């Protein structure tokens, strides 16, 4: 999650009410609807931004919340929203947590930013408990649009993938594909760490 040309840290204080924050709400809703959290679950939000998802999850269920991001100003907002949670500045490929530590990992409007998506998948597999789940909420663009965007944005803001492309990438790293939920331009792709890993 190295810094890109999009300077989220410069917009941290206004992010939730700005265009990106409003656009993200459809992705948030998919997470809230389909992420089955239980009391005491350890949850890591990867690319947690301003902490909106963790804050809302904590209103649904008494979780042990953790968040990571690379933008210090976004993390400052997240810490103020979630004062009882563990919010850290680090990349998604190399985290300070132990093996099989989390029940749930989420990445909302963040996956396309990750510079080394295979390294993230390996780290996610390491971090999750057996049967733990990874939820990736990211844009679902039609193939021609995705191809054009990827040509334009690859060196600026990352790269977008279909649910089937994500499935192929994560299954190669050892994840089990559970399914996908969609809502117009938003998709939630769900994976599980098998017991054998």
C-alpha positions in Angstrom: 0.0 0.0 0.0 2.7 2.5 -0.9 1.5 6.0 -1.6 0.2 6.8 -5.0 -0.5 10.1 -6.7 -4.0 10.3 -5.1 -3.2 12.2 -1.9 -5.9 10.9 0.4 -4.0 12.3 3.4 -4.6 15.8 2.2 -8.4 15.2 2.1 -8.7 13.2 5.3 -10.8 15.6 7.3 -13.4 15.9 4.5 -13.2 12.5 3.0 -16.4 11.0 4.4 -18.5 13.8 3.1 -16.6 14.4 -0.2 -17.2 12.6 -3.5 -15.1 9.5 -2.7 -16.7 9.0 0.7 -20.2 9.3 -0.7 -19.3 7.0 -3.6 -18.0 4.4 -1.1 -21.2 4.1 0.7 -22.6 1.5 -1.7 -19.4 -0.6 -1.0 -19.9 -0.1 2.7 -23.5 -1.4 2.5 -22.4 -4.6 0.8 -19.9 -5.2 3.6 -22.4 -4.4 6.4 -25.0 -6.7 4.8 -22.8 -9.8 4.1 -19.9 -9.7 6.6 -21.2 -12.1 9.3 -19.5 -10.8 12.5 -19.9 -12.4 15.9 -19.2 -11.1 19.3 -15.5 -11.0 20.1 -14.4 -11.5 16.4 -11.0 -10.0 15.6 -11.4 -7.9 12.5 -8.7 -6.2 10.4 -9.7 -3.5 8.0 -6.9 -3.2 5.4 -6.7 0.3 4.0 -9.0 1.4 6.8 -8.9 5.1 5.8 -11.0 7.2 8.2 -12.2 4.2 10.2 -15.8 4.4 9.0 -16.2 0.7 8.5 -14.7 -0.3 11.8 -16.8 2.2 13.6 -20.0 0.9 12.0 -19.0 -2.7 12.6 -18.6 -1.9 16.3 -22.1 -0.6 16.4 -23.4 -3.9 15.0 -21.4 -6.2 17.2 -18.8 -6.1 20.0 -15.7 -6.8 17.9 -12.0 -6.5 18.5 -11.2 -3.9 15.8 -7.9 -3.3 14.0 -7.1 -1.1 11.1 -4.1 -0.4 8.9 -3.3 2.2 6.3 -0.4 4.1 4.9 -1.9 7.6 5.1 -1.1 9.3 8.4 -3.8 11.9 8.2 -6.5 9.3 7.4 -5.3 7.3 10.4 -5.5 10.3 12.6 -9.2 10.6 11.7 -9.7 6.8 12.2 -8.1 6.9 15.7 -10.5 9.7 16.7 -13.5 7.7 15.5 -12.3 4.4 17.0 -10.3 5.3 20.2 -10.6 1.8 21.6 -9.3 0.1 18.5 -5.8 -0.8 17.3 -5.1 1.6 14.3 -1.6 1.3 12.8 0.4 2.8 9.9 1.8 -0.1 7.8 1.5 -1.7 4.4 -0.9 -4.5 3.5 2.0 -6.8 2.5 3.9 -6.8 5.8 1.9 -6.4 9.0 3.0 -6.7 12.6 0.3 -9.3 13.5 0.9 -13.0 14.3 -0.2 -16.0 12.2 -3.8 -17.0 12.3 -4.7 -13.9 14.4 -7.9 -12.6 12.7 -11.4 -14.0 12.1 -12.2 -11.5 9.4 -10.2 -9.2 7.0 -11.9 -6.5 4.9 -10.5 -4.3 2.2 -13.0 -1.7 0.9 -12.2 0.5 -2.0 -8.5 -0.3 -1.3 -7.6 -3.5 -3.2 -7.1 -1.7 -6.5 -4.5 0.5 -4.8 -2.3 -2.3 -3.5 0.9 -2.3 -5.4 1.7 -6.0 -4.9 -1.6 -7.9 -4.9 0.0 -11.3 -4.7 2.0 -10.3 -1.6 -1.2 -9.0 0.0 -3.0 -12.3 -0.7 -0.2 -14.2 0.9 -0.2 -12.0 4.0 -4.0 -12.2 4.2 -3.8 -16.0 4.2 -1.2 -15.9 6.9 -3.2 -13.5 9.1 -6.5 -15.4 8.9 -7.6 -18.2 11.2 -8.7 -21.4 9.5 -12.2 -20.8 8.1 -11.5 -17.0 8.5 -12.9 -14.9 5.7 -11.6 -12.1 3.5 -14.1 -9.6 2.0 -12.9 -7.4 -0.8 -15.2 -4.6 -1.9 -14.1 -2.9 -5.1 -15.6 -1.5 -8.3 -17.2 -3.8 -10.8 -16.6 -2.3 -14.2 -17.6 -3.9 -17.5 -14.6 -5.4 -19.3 -14.1 -2.6 -21.9 -14.3 0.1 -19.2 -12.0 -1.9 -16.9 -9.5 -2.4 -19.6 -9.4 1.3 -20.5 -9.2 2.4 -16.9 -6.4 0.0 -16.2 -4.4 1.4 -19.2 -4.9 5.0 -17.9 -4.7 4.4 -14.2 -2.1 1.6 -13.7 0.7 4.0 -12.8 -1.5 6.5 -10.9 -4.2 4.7 -8.9 -3.8 1.0 -9.2 -5.6 -1.7 -11.3 -9.1 -3.0 -11.3 -10.2 -6.7 -11.5 -13.4 -8.6 -12.1 -14.6 -11.1 -9.5 -13.4 -14.0 -11.7 -9.9 -12.4 -12.1 -9.8 -12.0 -8.3 -10.9 -15.6 -7.8 -8.1 -16.9 -10.0 -5.5 -14.8 -8.2 -6.6 -15.7 -4.7 -7.2 -19.4 -5.4 -3.6 -19.6 -6.6 -2.5 -18.4 -3.2 -4.6 -21.0 -1.3 -7.9 -19.3 -0.7 -11.3 -20.9 -1.2 -13.7 -18.8 -3.3 -17.0 -18.3 -1.6 -18.9 -16.0 -4.0 -19.6 -12.5 -5.0 -22.4 -10.0 -4.2 -23.0 -7.0 -6.5 -24.9 -3.8 -6.4 -24.6 -1.8 -9.6 -21.0 -0.6 -9.8 -20.0 -2.3 -6.5 -18.9 -5.9 -5.9 -18.0 -7.8 -2.7 -15.8 -10.8 -3.4 -15.6 -13.3 -0.6 -12.9 -15.8 0.2 -12.1 -18.2 3.0 -8.9 -19.7 4.4 -9.3 -23.5 4.3 -8.6 -25.5 7.4 -5.7 -27.2 5.8 -3.6 -24.0 5.5 
